[in-house]
Amino acid sequence: MRTRARVSAILRAPQEGDGLSRAFDVFILSLITLNVVALILESVTSIRQSYATWFHYIEVASVGIFTVEYLLRLWSAVERPEFKRAITGRLRWARTPFAVIDLLAILPFYLPLLGVDLRIVRIVRLLRVFRVAKLARYSNALRAIGIVLRDKREELMIVVTACVLLLLLSSTLVYFAENEQQPEAFSSIPASMWWGVCTLTTVGYGDMFPVTPFGKVLASFIALLGIGLFALPAGILGAGFVESVSRKESAGCCPHCGKEIHAIDD
């Protein structure tokens, strides 16, 4: 039991003076960085062909280490009060976002060993990019982003819903305005949605644009509305970060590292 508790302490955020836990975090962060660099370089055909053996060694070693890490986290999860029960507690831990990310990071390596269709494996190999998401476990800043997204999920869902409704409305209106004049470009409402996305995000690729007077007026209004609409999520997230920092300060925690601030005696 003491061994499991110690393993749990090492795998979690390092406490003050716990050099082994901090060394483990540095090692995992370095390994994730190596995997990200390897994934990027492997996409270059000439580099992939020249260093295929090295990429294979990095992949095998990384998956082995990440697998051991995942199993140790699963084994020691019961040391945390919220996952206390031996079976149901570990199952609850396995459903947490970080646990799912850890599993997705190693899953593509094992699928070919299970006899999965290679065409599917080629697609699932893209899940290796989830190794980047593992960085969130070791970064206070990335964890803060996750907390803000969780706290503001209702407001963000309202904004997303408003964006979808506006996209449907603008695409429908521009379709009826432009279909007769440009039947090839605005052939249907789904085809018009490409124009709606480009206009609402103010990208404006220019491959589709209205030519009728009503279509031009509509496009101008939608472009202006898109500027304000996409500024809403930034405001919501900004307010969420301010609230998060205020809560930490009021609780006596450092806004940068999240650790408790101890009073200094005069």
C-alpha positions as CSV (number, residue, x, y, z in Angstrom):
1,M,0.0,0.0,0.0
2,R,2.9,2.4,0.8
3,T,4.4,1.6,-2.6
4,R,1.2,2.3,-4.4
5,A,0.7,5.6,-2.5
6,R,4.3,6.6,-3.4
7,V,3.7,5.8,-7.1
8,S,0.6,7.8,-7.0
9,A,2.5,10.8,-5.5
10,I,5.2,10.5,-8.2
11,L,2.7,10.4,-11.0
12,R,0.7,13.4,-9.8
13,A,1.8,17.0,-9.7
14,P,5.1,17.3,-7.9
15,Q,5.0,18.6,-4.3
16,E,7.6,20.9,-2.8
17,G,10.8,18.9,-2.2
18,D,9.8,15.8,-4.2
19,G,12.7,15.6,-6.5
20,L,11.8,12.2,-7.9
21,S,8.3,13.4,-9.0
22,R,9.8,16.5,-10.6
23,A,12.4,14.4,-12.4
24,F,9.6,12.1,-13.7
25,D,7.7,15.1,-15.0
26,V,10.8,16.4,-16.8
27,F,11.4,13.0,-18.3
28,I,7.9,12.6,-19.6
29,L,7.8,16.2,-21.0
30,S,11.1,15.5,-22.8
31,L,9.7,12.3,-24.2
32,I,6.5,14.0,-25.4
33,T,8.6,16.7,-27.1
34,L,10.7,14.1,-28.8
35,N,7.6,12.4,-30.1
36,V,6.2,15.6,-31.4
37,V,9.4,16.5,-33.2
38,A,9.6,12.9,-34.6
39,L,6.0,13.1,-35.8
40,I,6.7,16.3,-37.6
41,L,9.9,15.1,-39.2
42,E,8.4,11.8,-40.2
43,S,5.9,13.6,-42.5
44,V,8.8,14.7,-44.7
45,T,9.3,11.8,-47.2
46,S,13.1,12.2,-47.6
47,I,13.7,12.3,-43.8
48,R,11.3,9.4,-43.2
49,Q,13.1,7.2,-45.7
50,S,16.6,8.1,-44.4
51,Y,15.9,7.6,-40.7
52,A,13.0,5.1,-40.7
53,T,14.9,2.8,-38.3
54,W,15.4,5.6,-35.8
55,F,11.7,6.6,-36.0
56,H,10.8,3.0,-35.3
57,Y,13.0,2.8,-32.3
58,I,11.6,6.1,-30.9
59,E,8.0,4.9,-31.5
60,V,8.6,1.5,-29.8
61,A,10.4,3.0,-26.8
62,S,7.9,5.8,-26.3
63,V,4.9,3.5,-26.5
64,G,6.5,1.1,-24.0
65,I,7.1,4.0,-21.5
66,F,3.7,5.5,-22.1
67,T,2.0,2.1,-21.6
68,V,3.8,1.5,-18.3
69,E,2.8,5.0,-17.2
70,Y,-0.8,4.4,-18.1
71,L,-0.9,1.1,-16.2
72,L,0.8,2.6,-13.2
73,R,-1.8,5.4,-13.2
74,L,-4.6,2.9,-13.5
75,W,-3.1,0.8,-10.6
76,S,-2.5,3.8,-8.3
77,A,-5.7,5.7,-9.1
78,V,-7.5,4.1,-6.0
79,E,-5.2,6.2,-3.8
80,R,-7.2,9.2,-4.7
81,P,-10.5,9.7,-2.7
82,E,-12.7,10.1,-5.8
83,F,-11.5,6.7,-7.2
84,K,-11.3,4.8,-4.0
85,R,-13.0,1.5,-5.0
86,A,-10.8,-1.1,-6.6
87,I,-12.8,-1.8,-9.8
88,T,-15.4,1.0,-10.2
89,G,-12.9,3.6,-9.0
90,R,-10.4,2.6,-11.7
91,L,-13.2,2.5,-14.3
92,R,-14.2,6.0,-13.4
93,W,-10.5,7.1,-13.7
94,A,-10.3,5.5,-17.1
95,R,-13.2,7.7,-18.3
96,T,-11.5,10.9,-17.2
97,P,-10.2,13.2,-20.0
98,F,-6.5,12.8,-19.2
99,A,-6.9,9.0,-19.0
100,V,-8.6,8.9,-22.4
101,I,-5.9,11.0,-23.9
102,D,-3.2,8.7,-22.5
103,L,-5.0,5.7,-24.0
104,L,-5.4,7.4,-27.4
105,A,-1.7,8.2,-27.4
106,I,-0.7,4.5,-27.3
107,L,-3.7,2.9,-29.1
108,P,-2.5,3.3,-32.7
109,F,0.6,1.2,-32.0
110,Y,-1.3,-1.8,-30.7
111,L,-4.1,-1.9,-33.3
112,P,-2.0,-3.7,-36.0
113,L,-1.1,-6.4,-33.4
114,L,-4.8,-7.1,-32.9
115,G,-5.4,-7.8,-36.6
116,V,-7.2,-4.5,-37.4
117,D,-7.6,-3.6,-41.1
118,L,-4.5,-1.7,-42.2
119,R,-6.6,1.0,-43.9
120,I,-8.1,1.8,-40.6
121,V,-4.7,1.8,-38.9
122,R,-3.4,4.4,-41.3
123,I,-6.2,6.7,-40.2
124,V,-5.9,5.9,-36.5
125,R,-2.2,6.6,-36.6
126,L,-3.2,10.2,-36.6
127,L,-4.2,9.7,-33.0
128,R,-0.5,9.9,-32.2
129,V,-0.9,13.6,-32.2
130,F,-2.7,13.1,-28.8
131,R,0.7,12.8,-27.3
132,V,0.8,16.6,-27.6
133,A,-2.3,16.8,-25.4
134,K,-0.5,14.9,-22.7
135,L,1.4,18.1,-22.1
136,A,-1.7,19.5,-20.4
137,R,-1.2,17.1,-17.4
138,Y,2.2,18.8,-16.7
139,S,1.4,22.4,-17.4
140,N,-0.5,24.7,-14.9
141,A,-1.3,27.1,-17.8
142,L,-2.9,24.3,-19.9
143,R,-4.8,23.0,-16.9
144,A,-6.1,26.5,-16.3
145,I,-7.4,26.6,-19.9
146,G,-9.2,23.4,-19.2
147,I,-10.8,24.7,-16.0
148,V,-11.9,27.9,-17.8
149,L,-13.4,25.9,-20.7
150,R,-15.3,23.7,-18.2
151,D,-16.6,26.7,-16.1
152,K,-17.7,28.6,-19.2
153,R,-19.0,25.7,-21.2
154,E,-22.7,26.9,-21.1
155,E,-21.9,30.4,-22.3
156,L,-19.6,28.9,-25.1
157,M,-22.3,26.5,-26.2
158,I,-24.7,29.4,-26.5
159,V,-22.2,31.2,-28.7
160,V,-21.6,28.1,-30.8
161,T,-25.3,27.6,-31.2
162,A,-25.7,31.2,-32.3
163,C,-22.9,30.8,-34.9
164,V,-24.6,27.7,-36.3
165,L,-28.0,29.3,-36.6
166,L,-26.5,32.4,-38.2
167,L,-24.6,30.2,-40.7
168,L,-27.7,28.4,-41.6
169,L,-29.7,31.6,-42.0
170,S,-27.1,33.4,-44.0
171,S,-26.4,30.4,-46.3
172,T,-30.2,30.0,-47.0
173,L,-30.7,33.7,-47.8
174,V,-27.7,34.0,-50.1
175,Y,-28.8,30.8,-51.8
176,F,-32.2,32.3,-52.7
177,A,-30.5,35.6,-53.7
178,E,-27.8,34.2,-55.9
179,N,-28.9,30.8,-57.2
180,E,-30.6,32.2,-60.2
181,Q,-27.7,34.3,-61.2
182,Q,-24.9,31.8,-60.2
183,P,-26.4,28.3,-60.3
184,E,-22.9,26.7,-60.4
185,A,-21.5,28.5,-57.4
186,F,-24.6,28.7,-55.2
187,S,-26.1,25.4,-56.4
188,S,-27.6,24.4,-53.0
189,I,-27.8,25.6,-49.4
190,P,-25.0,23.2,-48.3
191,A,-22.8,24.5,-51.1
192,S,-23.6,28.1,-49.9
193,M,-22.5,27.2,-46.4
194,W,-18.8,27.4,-47.6
195,W,-19.4,31.0,-48.6
196,G,-21.2,31.5,-45.2
197,V,-18.2,30.2,-43.3
198,C,-15.7,32.3,-45.2
199,T,-17.8,35.4,-44.8
200,L,-18.7,35.0,-41.1
201,T,-15.0,34.4,-40.3
202,T,-14.1,37.4,-42.5
203,V,-11.6,35.2,-44.4
204,G,-13.2,35.8,-47.8
205,Y,-11.3,33.5,-50.2
206,G,-13.1,35.1,-53.2
207,D,-13.9,31.8,-54.9
208,M,-17.7,32.5,-54.2
209,F,-19.1,36.0,-53.9
210,P,-22.6,37.5,-54.5
211,V,-23.3,39.6,-57.6
212,T,-26.9,40.7,-57.0
213,P,-27.7,43.9,-55.1
214,F,-29.5,42.0,-52.3
215,G,-26.7,39.5,-52.1
216,K,-24.1,42.2,-51.7
217,V,-26.1,44.0,-49.0
218,L,-26.6,40.6,-47.2
219,A,-22.8,39.8,-47.5
220,S,-21.8,43.2,-46.0
221,F,-24.2,42.7,-43.1
222,I,-23.1,39.2,-42.4
223,A,-19.4,40.1,-42.6
224,L,-19.8,42.9,-40.0
225,L,-21.9,40.6,-37.8
226,G,-19.3,37.9,-38.0
227,I,-16.6,40.3,-36.5
228,G,-18.7,40.9,-33.4
229,L,-20.0,37.3,-33.1
230,F,-16.5,35.7,-33.1
231,A,-15.3,38.3,-30.6
232,L,-17.7,36.9,-28.0
233,P,-15.8,33.6,-27.2
234,A,-12.6,35.7,-26.6
235,G,-14.5,37.9,-24.2
236,I,-16.0,34.9,-22.4
237,L,-12.7,33.2,-22.1
238,G,-11.0,36.4,-20.9
239,A,-13.6,36.9,-18.2
240,G,-13.1,33.2,-17.2
241,F,-9.4,33.6,-16.7
242,V,-9.9,36.8,-14.6
243,E,-12.4,34.9,-12.4
244,S,-10.0,32.0,-12.1
245,V,-7.1,34.2,-11.0
246,S,-9.3,36.1,-8.6
247,R,-10.4,32.8,-7.0
248,K,-6.8,31.7,-6.6
249,E,-5.8,35.0,-5.0
250,S,-8.8,35.0,-2.6
251,A,-7.9,31.4,-1.6
252,G,-4.3,32.4,-0.9
253,C,-2.8,30.8,-3.9
254,C,-0.2,32.1,-6.3
255,P,-1.9,33.0,-9.7
256,H,1.1,31.6,-11.6
257,C,1.9,28.3,-10.0
258,G,-1.3,27.6,-8.1
259,K,0.5,26.8,-4.9
260,E,-0.5,28.1,-1.5
261,I,1.0,31.4,-0.4
262,H,2.4,31.2,3.1
263,A,2.6,34.4,5.2
264,I,6.1,35.6,6.0
265,D,6.6,36.7,9.7
266,D,8.1,40.1,10.2
